[in-house]
Amino acid sequence: MKTQLQTPDRKLNINMLSYPNAKINLGLNVVERRPNGYHTIETVFYPIGLNDVLEVLPSETCSDYSFSSSGISFGGAPEENLIVKAYRLLRSEYQFPPVDISLFKQIPFGAGLGGGSSDAAFMLKVLNELFELKITSKKLERLAARLGADCPVFIQNKAVFASGIGNVFTQIELSLKGYFLLLVKPDIYISTPEAYSQVKPEEPEISLLDLIKEPISEWKNSIKNDFEKSVFVRYPSIEEIKNNLYEMGAIYASMSGSGSSVYGIFESIPDKTDSFDDCFVAKGILE
């Protein structure tokens, strides 16, 4: 499947219709394993313009909620979807009417792009706006953290340096505006627990918070994703995608999160994008 990244019309009523976006990880260091099974990491989250479409309306027919989805198939029961879990979480603490939920899914699963986490975070934000719950951003972040480690970053939806389990944010000055992104997702699903089980945690010699300040042309030699080493051994085709992106002229290429998507950042529009067979391919200008 090949699709073009598009920036949606932000003038539409965010109270009812929203566009949960994907993210990429610029570097990812797995620093240590915690006693509770979680891992301390450091990474930079950067939002990109690959979006799902989420519509939430006050329901006139149901007593709780209704949920429908189209696009990429979720395949599970609605109660397992993070959007519904976000609805349940917020309704356990606040009173508001039943809703009808519709999702058009475009962000692929198991890709390291945070699509499910973004859907959940946007659900919290939409409900907050729609029913005027007046929940602060900080409170929304705390609620989002109860849904998943990646969820809080989509509340403010900015480029941030993340530490802890990925939920402690440090604001950074970083813009990739005007660069071009080519995103390739092979037909490979990598579960996050599987990916973490293969990684040996290690304290980096230089923090990513410092490395990200270097020129983008230097990132290739200094910024890495700790998941790549083990993932590339098990799935050589993912490493091949990264190598192909560099051959096409990427100034930086990396797997995003725990995979399996790989992205390349280019100074000009990349060509030969049709060379990636049996892959989800998206391209566009970074903001």
C-alpha positions in Angstrom: 0.0 0.0 0.0 1.4 3.4 -0.9 0.0 6.7 0.4 1.0 10.3 0.5 1.3 12.1 3.9 -1.2 14.9 3.9 -1.8 17.8 6.3 -5.5 17.8 7.1 -7.7 20.9 7.2 -7.2 22.0 10.8 -10.2 24.4 10.4 -12.6 21.5 10.9 -14.3 21.4 14.3 -11.8 19.7 16.6 -14.6 19.1 19.1 -15.9 16.4 16.9 -13.3 15.5 14.3 -9.6 15.1 15.0 -6.6 13.7 13.2 -4.4 11.6 15.5 -0.9 11.7 14.1 2.0 9.3 14.1 5.5 10.0 15.5 9.0 8.8 14.7 11.8 8.3 17.2 15.0 10.2 16.6 17.3 7.8 18.4 16.4 5.4 21.2 18.6 4.3 24.0 17.4 1.5 26.3 19.3 2.5 29.5 18.2 0.0 32.1 15.6 -2.6 33.0 13.4 -1.7 36.0 12.3 -4.2 38.7 8.7 -3.9 37.5 9.6 -5.0 34.0 9.5 -1.6 32.4 12.7 -0.1 30.9 14.3 3.3 31.4 14.9 4.8 28.0 15.8 8.1 26.3 14.5 9.1 22.9 13.3 12.1 21.0 9.7 11.9 19.8 8.9 13.9 16.7 5.3 14.2 15.3 4.7 13.5 11.6 1.8 14.1 9.3 0.6 10.6 8.8 -2.9 10.6 10.4 -5.9 8.6 11.5 -9.3 10.2 11.5 -11.3 10.1 14.7 -14.9 11.4 15.0 -16.7 11.6 18.3 -20.3 12.7 18.6 -22.8 12.8 21.5 -25.0 9.7 20.9 -28.7 10.0 20.4 -29.3 6.2 20.3 -27.0 4.3 22.7 -26.7 4.3 26.5 -22.9 3.9 26.6 -21.0 4.1 23.4 -20.9 2.8 19.8 -17.7 2.2 17.9 -17.0 1.7 14.2 -13.8 1.5 12.3 -12.6 1.4 8.7 -9.3 1.6 6.9 -6.6 -0.7 8.3 -8.3 -3.5 10.2 -7.9 -3.5 14.0 -9.1 -7.1 14.3 -9.9 -7.1 18.0 -13.0 -6.5 20.1 -13.8 -2.8 20.6 -13.2 -3.0 24.3 -9.5 -3.9 23.5 -9.0 -0.7 21.5 -7.1 2.0 23.2 -9.7 4.6 22.1 -12.5 2.7 24.0 -10.1 2.3 27.0 -9.5 6.1 27.0 -13.3 6.6 26.9 -13.7 4.2 29.8 -10.9 5.8 31.8 -12.3 9.3 31.5 -15.9 8.3 32.2 -14.7 6.6 35.4 -13.7 10.0 36.7 -16.0 12.5 34.9 -19.7 12.5 33.9 -20.6 13.1 30.3 -23.1 11.7 27.8 -22.7 8.5 25.7 -20.9 8.9 22.4 -20.7 7.5 18.9 -17.1 6.9 17.9 -15.8 6.4 14.3 -12.2 5.7 13.4 -10.6 5.7 10.0 -7.3 3.9 10.5 -4.3 4.8 8.3 -1.3 4.5 10.7 -0.1 0.8 10.5 0.1 -1.4 13.6 3.3 -2.8 14.9 5.3 -0.1 13.2 6.9 1.9 16.1 4.8 4.9 15.0 2.6 5.2 18.1 -0.7 5.1 16.2 -2.7 3.4 18.9 -1.2 5.6 21.6 -2.0 8.7 19.5 -5.6 7.6 19.0 -6.0 7.2 22.8 -4.5 10.6 23.6 -6.6 12.3 21.0 -9.7 10.6 22.4 -9.0 12.1 25.8 -8.5 15.5 24.2 -11.6 15.4 22.1 -13.8 14.3 25.0 -12.3 17.1 27.1 -13.1 19.7 24.4 -16.5 18.3 23.4 -17.9 18.2 26.9 -15.9 21.1 28.3 -14.4 19.1 31.1 -11.7 21.7 31.7 -9.0 19.1 32.3 -5.5 20.6 32.2 -2.8 19.3 29.9 -0.8 17.9 32.8 -3.8 16.0 34.1 -4.5 14.7 30.6 -0.8 13.5 30.4 -1.2 11.6 33.7 -4.4 10.0 32.5 -2.8 9.1 29.2 0.1 7.5 31.0 -2.3 5.0 32.5 -3.2 3.9 29.0 0.4 3.3 27.8 3.9 4.7 28.0 3.8 6.4 24.6 0.4 8.0 25.1 1.3 11.2 27.0 3.6 12.6 24.3 0.5 13.1 22.0 -1.2 15.4 24.5 0.9 18.4 23.7 2.1 16.7 20.5 5.5 18.5 20.2 9.1 17.4 19.6 10.4 16.4 23.0 13.3 14.6 24.6 11.7 11.7 26.6 13.3 9.8 29.5 12.0 7.6 32.3 9.8 5.0 30.6 9.2 7.5 27.9 6.9 9.7 29.9 9.3 12.3 31.4 9.5 15.2 28.9 12.2 17.8 28.4 11.3 20.5 25.8 13.9 20.9 23.1 14.4 23.3 20.2 14.2 21.1 17.2 12.6 21.6 13.8 12.8 19.5 10.7 10.6 21.8 8.7 11.3 21.7 5.0 13.0 18.3 5.1 11.4 15.4 3.3 10.4 12.1 5.0 10.1 8.7 3.4 8.5 6.1 5.6 8.6 2.4 4.8 6.7 -0.2 6.7 7.2 -3.8 5.6 4.6 -6.5 6.2 6.3 -7.5 9.5 4.8 -7.1 13.0 7.1 -6.7 15.9 5.6 -6.7 19.4 7.1 -4.3 21.9 7.6 -7.0 24.6 9.4 -9.1 22.0 11.7 -6.2 21.0 12.6 -5.3 24.6 13.4 -9.0 25.4 16.2 -9.0 22.9 17.9 -5.7 24.0 20.8 -5.4 26.4 20.3 -2.2 28.4 23.3 0.1 28.5 24.0 3.6 29.7 25.0 5.8 26.7 28.4 7.5 26.8 26.7 10.8 25.6 23.1 11.6 26.2 20.8 11.8 23.3 19.7 15.2 24.7 23.2 16.5 23.7 23.5 14.5 20.4 20.2 15.8 19.0 21.7 19.3 19.0 24.3 18.3 16.4 23.7 19.0 12.7 21.4 16.5 11.1 24.3 15.5 8.8 26.1 14.2 11.9 23.3 12.1 13.2 24.2 9.1 11.1 27.4 8.6 13.0 26.2 9.4 16.5 22.4 8.7 17.0 21.3 5.1 17.1 18.3 3.0 17.9 19.2 0.2 20.3 16.4 -2.1 18.9 18.0 -2.2 15.5 20.8 -4.6 16.4 18.6 -7.5 17.5 15.7 -6.7 15.1 18.1 -6.7 12.1 19.4 -10.1 13.0 15.9 -11.6 13.0 14.6 -9.6 10.1 17.4 -8.7 7.6 14.8 -7.2 5.2 14.3 -4.3 7.7 18.0 -3.6 7.7 18.0 -3.7 3.9 15.3 -1.0 3.8 17.5 1.2 6.0 20.5 0.7 3.7 18.3 1.4 0.6 17.2 4.7 2.1 20.8 5.8 2.5 21.6 4.7 -1.0 18.7 6.9 -2.1 20.4 9.9 -0.5 18.9 10.1 3.0 20.9 12.2 5.4 19.6 10.2 8.3 17.7 6.9 8.4 16.6 4.8 11.3 14.0 2.3 12.5 11.3 4.0 14.5 10.7 2.8 18.0 10.8 -0.9 18.3 9.9 -1.3 14.6 9.2 -2.4 12.1 8.9 0.9 10.1 12.0 2.6 8.9 12.3 6.2 7.8 14.7 8.3 5.9 15.1 12.1 6.2 16.0 13.8 2.9 17.0 17.3 1.8 15.1 17.0 -1.4 12.1 14.9 -2.6 13.4 11.2 -2.9 12.6 9.3 -6.1 12.5 5.6 -6.8 10.0 5.1 -4.0 8.3 2.4 -6.0 11.3 0.1 -5.3 9.9 -1.0 -2.0 7.7 -4.0 -2.8 5.0 -5.3 -0.5 5.5 -2.3 1.9 3.3 0.5 3.2 5.1 3.6 1.9 4.4 7.2 2.8 6.2 10.4 2.0 5.8 14.1 2.7 7.3 17.3 3.9 8.2 17.5 7.6 6.8 20.4 9.5 
